[in-house]
Amino acid sequence: MTAYEKPSMDIAGVEALLKNHYGKQVQEVSMVSGGNLSAVFFFKHEERPYVIRFNELKGAFETERFISELLASQGVPYPRMLALSKIGDLSYSISERMEGGMLADLTEEQRAGLIPDLIHQISVMNHVDVGSTTGFGWLDASGSGRYSSWQEYITLFYQEDQTGTFWEGWHDLFKTTCLEKDVFEECYARLMTFSGYNAPHRHFVHNDCHAWNTLSDGLKITGIIDANPVYGDFMIDISLAAGILPPAHNLIQAFRDYQEQQGIAFPNFNERLLGAYYYKGLDGLRFYAKMGRNRDYDAAKSFLLNLTN
């Protein structure tokens, strides 16, 4: 299995598509570096900034409109989707562009100064009202989870048969990449041990909540972008956001203190945190292997195997 390559688009093609979409020329089209699955471009139309993304995976962006409305309507600084269409085999979406740059580009001192607002914004996102939806795991186009329980979701997420998804044929990675079957199976067994503690909790989970998907103008958090959302335990986002700053800042404890002040209880805190680490870490192992990121794979493997309760 070769590493996944995101769609290839050039600026001239994007300009032509946007001119056809708006009926007039747009301005300042530029390619955005980064992004693992989508080709991303910034542009302006009538002096307002927007983002257009292209993805070739089946069902790409189908739930994005629901997500953007759910979050933006409840005070989360998340970009609203304004258009969703196709060009050939590619899906594309047009969304608002949030102010600010990536949190990852700020200094450690600047990021540390944003801790209170960072914790507040992520906590608001995790506790939006999802009472009109049902289910766990990946969201469908209507906004409900596709699985009846958290355990069903993670079991199917890691099964061998992933036909029609990004992970189709992923067991080949054991033969063709650095992915080690014994390591994967050990971490999977640990996931099954601790996931029961996550299972009762159902919240909106961004599921990719790191410094490259969080925006700031240096004074406040201005946006949270590119959710890969599931319904599950918000500890998943806390475990990811903790990596925004070195361990000495103890972001996990800061999240716990803030949310307890808001009246949010944390039963089985340590076990839920371990369940979150193994859930995301296991997916990280196979992702890094598929993308040929061997150094990241080694770091993730070391972290997971050295976790203790």
N, C-alpha and C positions, 0 to 999 in steps of 0.2 A: 504494500500500500504506500503510495507516494503522499508527501505532505499536501494538505489542502491549499489551494491557491484561490484567493478571492478574485472576483471579477476584474477584468482589465477594461478600463474606460479612459478615454482621453478627453481633454478639456473641450476640444472642438465638438466632439459628439455630445457632450453634456450641454454645451451652449445651444446646439441645434435643438436638442430635446426640450430644453427650457423655453426657447423661443416659440416652439410649437405649442407648448403647454400654456404659456401666458399670452401668446399672440403678439409679443414684442420682445426685443432684446433685453436680456438681463445683464447685470454688471458684476465685475470682480469675481468671476468664477475661478476657484482655486482648489487644487487637490489637497486633501488632508492626509498627512502621514499617520501610520498606526491603523488600528482596526484589524481584527483577525479574520472576520468573515465577510465584511462589506467594504465596497469601494465608496469613499465618502468625499463630498465636495461642498465647499461653502460658496454662497453667491448672494448677491443683493438684488432685490426687485423693489422699485420705487423707494429706494433708500433704506429699506428694511432688510435685516440679515436673516438668511435661511440656510438650511442644510438639506442636501439631497443624498440619499444612500441607495446603493445598488447591491442586490444579493441574488445569487442563483439557486439558493436552496429552496426546496418546496415549502410553501406556506410562509415564506419570509414576510415579516411585517404584518401578518394577518391580525394579530392581537394588539398591535402597537396603537391603533386608534383608540381602542377601549382603554388601554393602560394610560395613555397620555391624558385622556379626559378624566379618568378616575383620580389620578394623582393631582393634576393641575386644578381640578375643581375643588379639591380639599386642602389647598394651601401648600402643596409640595411644588418646589421650583423645578418642574419637569416640562420639557417642550411639548407643545401640542402638535399633533400630526395634522397637516392641512390637505394632503393629497396622497393617494395610493394607487399605483397603476403598474403596467408592465410594458417593457420594450423587448420584443423577442422572447428569449427564455429568462430574462432578468426581471425581477420585481424591483420597483423603486418607490421610495417614499420621500415626501417633502415635509419638513417640519420647521418650526421656529428655531432660530439659533439663540441659545442662551448667552448672556453676557459672561465675560470672564474667560480665563484660561484654565488649563488643567491644574488641579491641586498638586499633581506630581512635579510640576515645573517650579513650584515655590520652594524656598529654602525650608529647612527643618524648623527654624525659628518662626517663620511666617505660618507654617502649618500648625505649629503648636499654639499660636495665638488664635487660631480658628477652631480649636477643640470644642468650646461651648456651643458654637453655632452648628458645627458639624454634627455633634451628638443630637442637638435639637432637631435638625432637618431630617436626619436618618430615622430618628424615633417617630417623628410625625408621619413619615412615609410608611414605616412598618405598622402603624396603627390607624391607617385610613379605614373607613367603614367599608367592609366587604360583605356586609350582611345580605346583600341581594344576590350573592354568588354562592356556588356550592363547590365541593370537591377539593382535592389536593393536587400538588405538582403543577406541571405545565398548564398554562391557561389556553383555552380554546378561543375562537373568534368572538364568542359571546361573553367572554370574561370569566367563565367558570373553570374550575380545575378539572382535568381530564381523568382523575383517578379518585376512587372512593376513599382511599386512606393514604397516609404518608408511606406506610410500609409497602403498599402495592406499587406506588410510584417508584420508589428507589429500587425495588426488586426488578421491575420492568426496565428501568433506566439502565441497569447494568447487565441485562440479559444479553445473550449472544446475538439473537436475531434483532437487528435494528434496520430492517429493509426500508428504504426510502428516506432515511434520515442522514444527518451528518456522520453518524456512527455506524453506518452500514458496513459490514465486514470488519468490524473493529478488532475481532480476535486475531486477525492476521498480524496485528501490531506485535503480538508476542513472538512472531517469527521474523519480522522484517525491521523492527525498531528496537530501541533500548528498553521497551516495556517488559518487565520481568513478571512472569506468571506467579511465582511464589510470593513476591512482594505484593502484587495486586490482590491475591487471594487472602493473604494475611490482613491487609488493610480492609478488605471487604468483610471479613469475619468480625473485625473490630467495629465496623460500621453497623453491622447487624446487631451487635451487642448493645450499642449505645443509641441507635435510632429510635428504640422504643420510648426513650425519654423525650425525644422531639415530637413523636407522633401525635400527642393530644393537642398540640399548639397550631393554630391556623391563623396566619397573618399574611399580608402582602410582603413578599420577600423580593427585593431587587435581584439578588442572586449573582451580581457581578459588581458589587459595591466597593470599588477601590479608587485609588487616587487619580486614575486616568479617566474615570467616569464621574468625577466630582469636579465642579467648576467653582472658581473664586476670582474676585477682583482684588484679592489681597486683604480686604477688609471684612468680607462676609462670604458665605457660601451662596453663590448665585445660581447654581443649577446642579441637578443630578440627571444623568443621561444614560441612554443605552441599557435599559433594564433587560434582563433575560429571565423574566419573573416566574416565580412559582408561588403557590400557597403552601405555607409551611411555618416553621419556627423562625421567628425574627432573629434568633441567635446566629443564624447563618450569616446575615448581614453584619452583625456585630463582629463575628470572627473574621470577616473579610476587611471591614473598616479598620480593624486593629492594626493591619499592616500599613496604614497610611503614615504612621510614625513609628520610630524604633520602640522596642519593648519597654524602655525606661519610662516612657510617658504613660504606660499602663492604661491604654484607651479602653480596654475591656472593663476594668474596674470603674473608670469614669462613666461609661455607659450604664453600668449597674447602679452606681450612685444616683445618677440623674433620673433614671426611670423609676427607681424606688421612691425618690422624692415626688414623682408624679403619680405614685400609688400603684405602680406596676410591679407585681410580685415576680420573683425568680425561683420557683421551686426547681429542685434538681439542677442547679446552675451549672456545676462542673460537668455533670453527665451530658447535659444538653450541649454544652460547648464542645465536648469531645465528639458528640454525634455530628455537630456542624462541621468540625474540622475534617472528620473522615469523609463526610458527604462531599465537600468541595475538594478536598485533597485527592480523593480517589479519581474524581473526574479530571483533576489537574494532571495526574500521572499519565492518563491515556491521551489527554490533549497535548501535553508537551511532547510525548513520544510521537504522536501523529504529525506534529508541526516541526519535528526535527530539533526541538529545543532541549538538547541533552543536559545542558548545565542546569536549566530550570527543573528538569526531571529529577536530577540527582538531589537538588536542594529540597524539593517537595518530598521525595522519598525519605531523606534523612529526618525531616521535620515530623512526618507521620509516624515513622517507626520509633521515634524517641518520645512520643507523647505518653504521658502517664496520667492516671486518674488522681 
